[in-house]
Amino acid sequence: MNVGELRALLDRLPDDAVVLTSGYEAGYAPASGFAAEVQQLDRGFADWLGPYELVTDARRLVTQDRAPEGVPLLVGDPVQALLIYRRGR
């Protein structure tokens, strides 16, 4: 989803709509979020890990000699992203 698609979605919601995200095991929980610069990674076979990291973390990961999942590769340039997560995490 890009910002334009998100804006179109948000324009259809009332101002007092609640923002939720996935609950720990089930249901939905209140969301928090922030904007950050992130970098996409190619993690190879470690597809259970998300393909994005904060830029500083991504740069650290690609310089590690012995990561258990292998050393990821940077993909493209860093981008701005809205990170939404469950409160308390």
MDAnalysis code that builds the backbone (N, CA, C; Angstrom):
import MDAnalysis as mda
import numpy as np

u = mda.Universe.empty(267, n_residues=89, atom_resindex=np.repeat(np.arange(89), 3), trajectory=True)
u.add_TopologyAttr("name", ["N", "CA", "C"] * 89)
u.add_TopologyAttr("resid", np.arange(1, 90))
u.add_TopologyAttr("resname", ["MET", "ASN", "VAL", "GLY", "GLU", "LEU", "ARG", "ALA", "LEU", "LEU", "ASP", "ARG", "LEU", "PRO", "ASP", "ASP", "ALA", "VAL", "VAL", "LEU", "THR", "SER", "GLY", "TYR", "GLU", "ALA", "GLY", "TYR", "ALA", "PRO", "ALA", "SER", "GLY", "PHE", "ALA", "ALA", "GLU", "VAL", "GLN", "GLN", "LEU", "ASP", "ARG", "GLY", "PHE", "ALA", "ASP", "TRP", "LEU", "GLY", "PRO", "TYR", "GLU", "LEU", "VAL", "THR", "ASP", "ALA", "ARG", "ARG", "LEU", "VAL", "THR", "GLN", "ASP", "ARG", "ALA", "PRO", "GLU", "GLY", "VAL", "PRO", "LEU", "LEU", "VAL", "GLY", "ASP", "PRO", "VAL", "GLN", "ALA", "LEU", "LEU", "ILE", "TYR", "ARG", "ARG", "GLY", "ARG"])
u.atoms.positions = np.array([
    [0.854, -1.169, 0.000],
    [0.000, 0.000, 0.000],
    [0.898, 1.230, 0.000],
    [0.587, 2.197, -0.847],
    [1.355, 3.442, -0.858],
    [0.541, 4.550, -0.184],
    [1.130, 5.714, -0.020],
    [0.489, 6.814, 0.713],
    [-0.814, 7.243, 0.036],
    [-0.829, 7.280, -1.297],
    [-2.051, 7.662, -1.999],
    [-3.196, 6.711, -1.702],
    [-2.925, 5.412, -1.722],
    [-3.951, 4.411, -1.413],
    [-4.407, 4.541, 0.038],
    [-3.458, 4.803, 0.941],
    [-3.797, 4.975, 2.350],
    [-4.670, 6.201, 2.548],
    [-4.324, 7.314, 1.893],
    [-5.134, 8.531, 2.002],
    [-6.557, 8.288, 1.511],
    [-6.698, 7.601, 0.383],
    [-8.020, 7.307, -0.156],
    [-8.827, 6.467, 0.835],
    [-8.181, 5.512, 1.458],
    [-8.844, 4.685, 2.460],
    [-9.252, 5.517, 3.667],
    [-8.335, 6.340, 4.169],
    [-8.615, 7.161, 5.343],
    [-9.696, 8.201, 5.070],
    [-9.764, 8.719, 3.842],
    [-10.794, 9.703, 3.487],
    [-12.199, 9.133, 3.612],
    [-12.327, 7.823, 3.536],
    [-13.645, 7.181, 3.644],
    [-14.054, 6.901, 5.091],
    [-13.140, 7.123, 6.025],
    [-13.420, 6.830, 7.436],
    [-13.822, 8.095, 8.189],
    [-14.675, 7.948, 9.199],
    [-14.989, 9.108, 10.040],
    [-13.771, 9.498, 10.877],
    [-13.707, 10.765, 11.287],
    [-12.567, 11.256, 12.055],
    [-12.363, 10.528, 13.376],
    [-13.425, 9.951, 13.931],
    [-13.297, 9.271, 15.218],
    [-13.093, 7.755, 15.072],
    [-12.760, 7.290, 13.867],
    [-12.486, 5.864, 13.675],
    [-11.261, 5.467, 14.502],
    [-11.247, 4.241, 14.972],
    [-10.157, 3.709, 15.783],
    [-9.169, 2.987, 14.859],
    [-7.864, 3.166, 15.107],
    [-6.838, 2.465, 14.336],
    [-6.386, 1.256, 15.149],
    [-6.525, 0.066, 14.555],
    [-6.172, -1.185, 15.224],
    [-5.172, -1.954, 14.378],
    [-4.485, -2.882, 15.016],
    [-3.581, -3.796, 14.314],
    [-3.804, -5.194, 14.875],
    [-3.124, -6.183, 14.324],
    [-3.292, -7.556, 14.777],
    [-2.964, -7.674, 16.257],
    [-3.771, -8.463, 16.967],
    [-3.484, -8.764, 18.359],
    [-2.332, -9.747, 18.462],
    [-1.852, -9.972, 19.659],
    [-0.693, -10.848, 19.852],
    [-0.947, -12.235, 19.284],
    [-2.071, -12.850, 19.657],
    [-2.398, -14.173, 19.125],
    [-3.712, -14.173, 18.365],
    [-4.611, -13.287, 18.717],
    [-5.913, -13.242, 18.043],
    [-6.530, -11.877, 18.290],
    [-7.564, -11.563, 17.557],
    [-8.254, -10.298, 17.733],
    [-7.422, -9.125, 17.240],
    [-7.804, -7.937, 17.688],
    [-7.153, -6.701, 17.258],
    [-6.792, -5.869, 18.471],
    [-5.743, -5.062, 18.344],
    [-5.248, -4.251, 19.452],
    [-5.053, -2.818, 18.976],
    [-5.097, -1.833, 19.899],
    [-4.825, -0.447, 19.513],
    [-3.444, -0.329, 18.882],
    [-3.355, 0.529, 17.881],
    [-2.101, 0.688, 17.147],
    [-1.384, 1.966, 17.538],
    [-0.077, 1.924, 17.422],
    [0.786, 3.090, 17.504],
    [1.569, 3.107, 16.204],
    [2.243, 4.205, 15.930],
    [3.014, 4.228, 14.702],
    [3.925, 5.430, 14.621],
    [4.800, 5.400, 13.637],
    [5.695, 6.512, 13.374],
    [6.219, 6.400, 11.955],
    [6.744, 7.484, 11.444],
    [7.356, 7.492, 10.125],
    [8.852, 7.276, 10.288],
    [9.444, 6.519, 9.375],
    [10.879, 6.235, 9.455],
    [11.415, 5.925, 8.069],
    [12.730, 6.058, 7.921],
    [13.381, 5.656, 6.686],
    [13.756, 4.183, 6.818],
    [13.334, 3.376, 5.843],
    [13.592, 1.944, 5.884],
    [14.308, 1.505, 4.614],
    [14.921, 0.338, 4.693],
    [15.657, -0.239, 3.573],
    [15.128, -1.645, 3.331],
    [14.832, -1.956, 2.079],
    [14.408, -3.306, 1.739],
    [15.628, -4.214, 1.662],
    [15.455, -5.456, 2.108],
    [16.523, -6.454, 2.106],
    [16.083, -7.700, 1.353],
    [17.036, -8.356, 0.719],
    [16.821, -9.704, 0.200],
    [17.457, -10.623, 1.224],
    [16.627, -11.330, 1.982],
    [17.127, -12.187, 3.060],
    [17.339, -13.631, 2.609],
    [17.236, -13.884, 1.318],
    [17.436, -15.241, 0.822],
    [16.347, -16.172, 1.322],
    [16.752, -17.288, 1.868],
    [15.779, -18.288, 2.314],
    [15.044, -17.898, 3.597],
    [15.489, -16.874, 4.304],
    [14.886, -16.478, 5.589],
    [13.616, -15.674, 5.354],
    [12.657, -16.276, 4.641],
    [11.444, -15.555, 4.248],
    [10.465, -15.334, 5.403],
    [10.739, -15.863, 6.572],
    [9.895, -15.618, 7.735],
    [10.208, -14.259, 8.354],
    [11.326, -13.660, 7.970],
    [11.696, -12.331, 8.444],
    [11.155, -11.290, 7.474],
    [10.643, -10.192, 7.984],
    [10.132, -9.134, 7.127],
    [11.213, -8.587, 6.209],
    [10.849, -8.133, 5.000],
    [11.841, -7.682, 4.039],
    [12.347, -6.258, 4.258],
    [11.907, -5.566, 5.303],
    [12.355, -4.189, 5.561],
    [12.924, -4.064, 6.954],
    [13.919, -3.189, 7.097],
    [14.522, -2.831, 8.387],
    [14.739, -1.325, 8.400],
    [14.846, -0.735, 9.590],
    [15.298, 0.644, 9.664],
    [16.664, 0.715, 8.978],
    [16.970, 1.828, 8.334],
    [18.195, 1.938, 7.537],
    [19.436, 1.579, 8.350],
    [19.552, 2.082, 9.564],
    [20.742, 1.794, 10.378],
    [20.862, 0.301, 10.667],
    [19.749, -0.362, 10.953],
    [19.772, -1.802, 11.215],
    [20.112, -2.586, 9.956],
    [19.562, -2.182, 8.805],
    [19.850, -2.871, 7.541],
    [21.334, -2.793, 7.215],
    [21.918, -1.625, 7.384],
    [23.352, -1.459, 7.086],
    [24.215, -2.316, 8.008],
    [23.778, -2.442, 9.259],
    [24.516, -3.303, 10.203],
    [24.391, -4.773, 9.790],
    [23.194, -5.193, 9.396],
    [22.962, -6.594, 9.045],
    [23.778, -7.048, 7.837],
    [23.950, -6.175, 6.847],
    [24.677, -6.598, 5.641],
    [26.186, -6.650, 5.860],
    [26.665, -6.181, 7.005],
    [28.101, -6.238, 7.288],
    [28.458, -7.351, 8.273],
    [27.458, -8.087, 8.757],
    [27.740, -9.169, 9.701],
    [28.361, -10.356, 8.973],
    [29.367, -10.941, 9.585],
    [30.045, -12.087, 8.973],
    [29.269, -13.390, 9.133],
    [28.640, -13.572, 10.275],
    [28.058, -14.881, 10.572],
    [26.625, -14.770, 11.064],
    [25.743, -14.218, 10.271],
    [24.329, -14.193, 10.640],
    [23.771, -15.600, 10.452],
    [22.983, -16.120, 11.414],
    [22.474, -17.493, 11.296],
    [21.616, -17.701, 10.039],
    [20.960, -16.657, 9.561],
    [20.100, -16.786, 8.383],
    [20.846, -16.420, 7.101],
    [22.140, -16.155, 7.184],
    [22.899, -15.694, 6.031],
    [22.917, -14.181, 5.997],
    [23.811, -13.612, 5.229],
    [23.944, -12.161, 5.147],
    [22.973, -11.642, 4.088],
    [22.060, -10.739, 4.464],
    [21.102, -10.215, 3.487],
    [21.771, -9.219, 2.541],
    [21.087, -8.929, 1.446],
    [21.548, -7.945, 0.476],
    [20.593, -6.772, 0.461],
    [21.119, -5.554, 0.302],
    [20.276, -4.367, 0.174],
    [19.566, -4.405, -1.175],
    [18.315, -3.970, -1.196],
    [17.532, -3.904, -2.431],
    [17.101, -2.459, -2.635],
    [17.526, -1.842, -3.714],
    [17.121, -0.475, -4.020],
    [17.648, 0.533, -3.021],
    [16.967, 1.681, -2.983],
    [17.336, 2.783, -2.095],
    [16.406, 2.814, -0.890],
    [16.838, 3.429, 0.218],
    [15.948, 3.598, 1.366],
    [14.690, 4.384, 0.967],
    [13.594, 4.098, 1.644],
    [12.325, 4.776, 1.392],
    [11.702, 5.196, 2.721],
    [10.833, 6.183, 2.675],
    [10.064, 6.581, 3.850],
    [8.884, 5.626, 4.000],
    [8.566, 5.272, 5.223],
    [7.470, 4.344, 5.481],
    [6.729, 4.728, 6.741],
    [5.464, 4.402, 6.794],
    [4.656, 4.533, 8.008],
    [4.669, 3.169, 8.674],
    [5.225, 3.089, 9.878],
    [5.304, 1.829, 10.619],
    [4.186, 1.812, 11.645],
    [3.318, 0.839, 11.539],
    [2.202, 0.689, 12.468],
    [2.417, -0.597, 13.239],
    [2.337, -0.518, 14.536],
    [2.582, -1.698, 15.369],
    [1.630, -1.706, 16.546],
    [1.569, -2.850, 17.229],
    [0.701, -3.018, 18.398],
    [1.299, -2.260, 19.569],
    [0.505, -1.486, 20.257],
    [0.991, -0.755, 21.440],
    [1.586, -1.721, 22.446],
    [2.625, -1.282, 23.119],
    [3.265, -2.117, 24.126],
    [4.327, -3.033, 23.554],
    [4.594, -2.961, 22.252],
    [5.612, -3.816, 21.624],
    [6.802, -2.991, 21.270],
])
